[in-house]
Amino acid sequence: MATLINRANILAAFAQHGVTDEQASKLAGLIRYANTPDDVDKALEYANEITEAHGVEDIRAEGLWNGYYCDIACLYVNMGDPYVTTLVYDVDNEQFIICGYGDWVESAEDAGIHVI
């Protein structure tokens, strides 16, 4: 499910939202150098801004616990439809993914994670 995050893939994923080459390059850099929760938040907030989405949201799961994120399994940019391509941050795997957050939920549930 994971998609390599780079400028070209960001442009392809968010072309319908009018994301420019400059914006895609900036977002790719924010993602590449996201080493702290604040960095992750900056990347997601910027993706939300440039796609004019509906905010950054979280999905929680039973039995997961992270010292910073607590029971949050992933963070995602809400595009208004769970199967529209968006930017997802998988907390457990510490990676950004380009996919619909609905697809991420299905994959997590297939892996035995109980999303709440």
TORKOL-4160 file (C-alpha; in steps of 0.2 Angstrom, whole numbers, padded with zeros to 4 digits, m for minus):
116
<pt num="1" X="0000" Y="0000" Z="0000"/>
<pt num="2" X="0014" Y="0012" Z="0004"/>
<pt num="3" X="0018" Y="0024" Z="m0010"/>
<pt num="4" X="0035" Y="0032" Z="m0011"/>
<pt num="5" X="0033" Y="0050" Z="m0006"/>
<pt num="6" X="0042" Y="0062" Z="m0018"/>
<pt num="7" X="0038" Y="0078" Z="m0028"/>
<pt num="8" X="0031" Y="0068" Z="m0043"/>
<pt num="9" X="0020" Y="0057" Z="m0033"/>
<pt num="10" X="0013" Y="0072" Z="m0023"/>
<pt num="11" X="0010" Y="0081" Z="m0040"/>
<pt num="12" X="0001" Y="0066" Z="m0047"/>
<pt num="13" X="m0009" Y="0062" Z="m0031"/>
<pt num="14" X="m0015" Y="0080" Z="m0029"/>
<pt num="15" X="m0016" Y="0087" Z="m0046"/>
<pt num="16" X="m0035" Y="0089" Z="m0045"/>
<pt num="17" X="m0032" Y="0101" Z="m0031"/>
<pt num="18" X="m0021" Y="0112" Z="m0041"/>
<pt num="19" X="m0005" Y="0108" Z="m0031"/>
<pt num="20" X="0010" Y="0117" Z="m0040"/>
<pt num="21" X="0027" Y="0110" Z="m0043"/>
<pt num="22" X="0034" Y="0122" Z="m0030"/>
<pt num="23" X="0021" Y="0116" Z="m0017"/>
<pt num="24" X="0024" Y="0098" Z="m0020"/>
<pt num="25" X="0043" Y="0101" Z="m0018"/>
<pt num="26" X="0040" Y="0110" Z="m0002"/>
<pt num="27" X="0029" Y="0096" Z="0005"/>
<pt num="28" X="0041" Y="0082" Z="m0001"/>
<pt num="29" X="0055" Y="0091" Z="0009"/>
<pt num="30" X="0044" Y="0093" Z="0024"/>
<pt num="31" X="0040" Y="0074" Z="0024"/>
<pt num="32" X="0058" Y="0069" Z="0020"/>
<pt num="33" X="0064" Y="0079" Z="0036"/>
<pt num="34" X="0050" Y="0075" Z="0047"/>
<pt num="35" X="0059" Y="0068" Z="0062"/>
<pt num="36" X="0048" Y="0074" Z="0077"/>
<pt num="37" X="0029" Y="0075" Z="0080"/>
<pt num="38" X="0030" Y="0093" Z="0077"/>
<pt num="39" X="0038" Y="0090" Z="0060"/>
<pt num="40" X="0024" Y="0077" Z="0056"/>
<pt num="41" X="0011" Y="0090" Z="0060"/>
<pt num="42" X="0019" Y="0103" Z="0049"/>
<pt num="43" X="0019" Y="0092" Z="0034"/>
<pt num="44" X="0001" Y="0087" Z="0037"/>
<pt num="45" X="m0005" Y="0105" Z="0040"/>
<pt num="46" X="0004" Y="0111" Z="0024"/>
<pt num="47" X="m0004" Y="0097" Z="0014"/>
<pt num="48" X="m0021" Y="0102" Z="0021"/>
<pt num="49" X="m0017" Y="0120" Z="0016"/>
<pt num="50" X="m0012" Y="0117" Z="m0002"/>
<pt num="51" X="m0026" Y="0105" Z="m0006"/>
<pt num="52" X="m0039" Y="0116" Z="0003"/>
<pt num="53" X="m0045" Y="0100" Z="0013"/>
<pt num="54" X="m0055" Y="0099" Z="0028"/>
<pt num="55" X="m0041" Y="0098" Z="0042"/>
<pt num="56" X="m0030" Y="0085" Z="0049"/>
<pt num="57" X="m0039" Y="0071" Z="0059"/>
<pt num="58" X="m0034" Y="0055" Z="0068"/>
<pt num="59" X="m0039" Y="0037" Z="0069"/>
<pt num="60" X="m0038" Y="0028" Z="0085"/>
<pt num="61" X="m0036" Y="0010" Z="0089"/>
<pt num="62" X="m0038" Y="m0002" Z="0103"/>
<pt num="63" X="m0022" Y="m0009" Z="0111"/>
<pt num="64" X="m0010" Y="0003" Z="0103"/>
<pt num="65" X="0000" Y="0015" Z="0114"/>
<pt num="66" X="0013" Y="0027" Z="0109"/>
<pt num="67" X="0021" Y="0039" Z="0122"/>
<pt num="68" X="0017" Y="0054" Z="0112"/>
<pt num="69" X="0002" Y="0049" Z="0101"/>
<pt num="70" X="m0006" Y="0038" Z="0114"/>
<pt num="71" X="m0019" Y="0028" Z="0105"/>
<pt num="72" X="m0019" Y="0037" Z="0089"/>
<pt num="73" X="m0015" Y="0024" Z="0075"/>
<pt num="74" X="m0014" Y="0037" Z="0060"/>
<pt num="75" X="m0016" Y="0055" Z="0056"/>
<pt num="76" X="m0023" Y="0060" Z="0039"/>
<pt num="77" X="m0028" Y="0075" Z="0029"/>
<pt num="78" X="m0047" Y="0074" Z="0028"/>
<pt num="79" X="m0052" Y="0076" Z="0009"/>
<pt num="80" X="m0070" Y="0073" Z="0013"/>
<pt num="81" X="m0071" Y="0055" Z="0007"/>
<pt num="82" X="m0062" Y="0041" Z="0015"/>
<pt num="83" X="m0057" Y="0033" Z="m0002"/>
<pt num="84" X="m0050" Y="0049" Z="m0010"/>
<pt num="85" X="m0031" Y="0050" Z="m0011"/>
<pt num="86" X="m0024" Y="0059" Z="0004"/>
<pt num="87" X="m0008" Y="0060" Z="0014"/>
<pt num="88" X="m0008" Y="0048" Z="0029"/>
<pt num="89" X="0004" Y="0047" Z="0043"/>
<pt num="90" X="0005" Y="0029" Z="0050"/>
<pt num="91" X="0011" Y="0032" Z="0068"/>
<pt num="92" X="0016" Y="0014" Z="0072"/>
<pt num="93" X="0027" Y="0012" Z="0056"/>
<pt num="94" X="0032" Y="0031" Z="0057"/>
<pt num="95" X="0029" Y="0034" Z="0039"/>
<pt num="96" X="0019" Y="0044" Z="0027"/>
<pt num="97" X="0008" Y="0036" Z="0014"/>
<pt num="98" X="m0002" Y="0042" Z="m0001"/>
<pt num="99" X="m0018" Y="0033" Z="m0001"/>
<pt num="100" X="m0036" Y="0035" Z="0004"/>
<pt num="101" X="m0038" Y="0034" Z="0023"/>
<pt num="102" X="m0052" Y="0022" Z="0021"/>
<pt num="103" X="m0039" Y="0010" Z="0012"/>
<pt num="104" X="m0027" Y="0013" Z="0027"/>
<pt num="105" X="m0041" Y="0008" Z="0039"/>
<pt num="106" X="m0045" Y="m0008" Z="0029"/>
<pt num="107" X="m0027" Y="m0013" Z="0028"/>
<pt num="108" X="m0025" Y="m0010" Z="0047"/>
<pt num="109" X="m0040" Y="m0020" Z="0051"/>
<pt num="110" X="m0034" Y="m0034" Z="0040"/>
<pt num="111" X="m0017" Y="m0034" Z="0050"/>
<pt num="112" X="m0027" Y="m0036" Z="0066"/>
<pt num="113" X="m0028" Y="m0018" Z="0072"/>
<pt num="114" X="m0045" Y="m0014" Z="0080"/>
<pt num="115" X="m0049" Y="0004" Z="0074"/>
<pt num="116" X="m0061" Y="0014" Z="0085"/>
